[in-house]
């Protein structure tokens, strides 16, 4: 698939997902699941890019975020959840910075969307655990 086609597909997917999140309030579990789905979408689109180094890094960071989200959903202790939340946010930030550095504007927008959702989800989880 050509980069322009992938970019258009990725952009449309993210805009649709973003609007869905804004206008359909969901539970924490549903929101975490949606973040996981967005990360999977990003991962699927990245696999179509020719630049192997960018692809490898983005795939690795996206999988790292997904794995951490799975653990976060299962954690009961606030201390562990806080550590996981920091790791998720750090990984998402590193992903955005890397994509910016590589000059991939389509991926930059998608990665930023993942980062913002990661912040939202981790804050929501921590707030619930602190109650």
GUROLO-95247 format. One line per field, with one value per residue (C-alpha): x, y, z; residue in three letters. Coordinates in steps of 0.05 Angstrom, whole numbers. Example, Ala and Ser with C-alpha at 12.3 -4.5 7.8 and 13.67 -1.06 7.14 Angstrom:
BEGIN
x (246,273)
y (-90,-21)
z (156,143)
residuo (ALA,SER)
This chain:
BEGIN
x (0,27,44,-9,-63,-40,-38,-109,-134,-98,-123,-195,-191,-163,-212,-270,-244,-231,-301,-329,-292,-313,-387,-398,-378,-355,-331,-257,-253,-286,-239,-178,-203,-212,-141,-117,-156,-125,-56,-71,-96,-32,8,-28,-17,56,69,53,109,173,222,243,275,213,168,208,210,136,116,159,133,60,67,100,41,-9,27,30,-45,-61,-22,-53,-123,-106,-68,-102,-48,-45,31,39,-15,22,87,51,17,83,113,54,58,134,129,76,117,179,137,115,185,214,162,173,248,238,194,133,75,20,49,63,-11,-31,23,1,-70,-45,-5,-65,-110,-56,-54,-130,-136,-80,-107,-177,-151,-110,-168,-212,-159,-148,-222)
y (0,69,117,168,115,90,161,175,110,122,193,173,117,162,219,170,137,205,229,165,174,246,234,166,164,96,58,54,-16,4,64,20,-29,28,52,-19,-20,47,20,-42,2,42,-22,-49,15,19,-51,-25,27,12,43,-17,22,66,5,-36,19,37,-36,-47,14,-1,-73,-47,0,-56,-103,-51,-36,-110,-110,-44,-71,-130,-93,-81,-44,31,33,-17,17,84,52,21,87,124,70,74,150,148,96,136,200,164,138,208,236,181,189,265,255,209,260,216,267,216,171,231,248,176,168,232,205,142,184,228,167,133,194,196,121,118,179,148,82,116,160,99,62,121,123)
z (0,-18,38,16,17,85,110,88,117,183,187,175,225,279,267,270,333,365,351,378,444,451,440,473,547,567,628,645,619,553,547,560,508,459,472,459,393,372,388,346,289,292,293,232,193,213,187,118,119,81,129,171,228,238,232,282,334,328,331,392,430,411,436,499,511,498,546,600,590,600,665,688,679,725,779,846,884,874,878,822,781,788,764,705,688,687,642,594,591,582,526,490,496,469,411,393,399,355,300,301,295,236,200,192,200,190,243,287,290,304,357,391,392,426,476,493,503,546,591,596,611,662,699,700,727,781,802,810,850,896,916)
residuo (UNK,UNK,UNK,UNK,UNK,UNK,UNK,UNK,UNK,UNK,UNK,UNK,UNK,UNK,UNK,UNK,UNK,UNK,UNK,UNK,UNK,UNK,UNK,UNK,UNK,UNK,UNK,UNK,UNK,UNK,UNK,UNK,UNK,UNK,UNK,UNK,UNK,UNK,UNK,UNK,UNK,UNK,UNK,UNK,UNK,UNK,UNK,UNK,UNK,UNK,UNK,UNK,UNK,UNK,UNK,UNK,UNK,UNK,UNK,UNK,UNK,UNK,UNK,UNK,UNK,UNK,UNK,UNK,UNK,UNK,UNK,UNK,UNK,UNK,UNK,UNK,UNK,UNK,UNK,UNK,UNK,UNK,UNK,UNK,UNK,UNK,UNK,UNK,UNK,UNK,UNK,UNK,UNK,UNK,UNK,UNK,UNK,UNK,UNK,UNK,UNK,UNK,UNK,UNK,UNK,UNK,UNK,UNK,UNK,UNK,UNK,UNK,UNK,UNK,UNK,UNK,UNK,UNK,UNK,UNK,UNK,UNK,UNK,UNK,UNK,UNK,UNK,UNK,UNK,UNK,UNK)
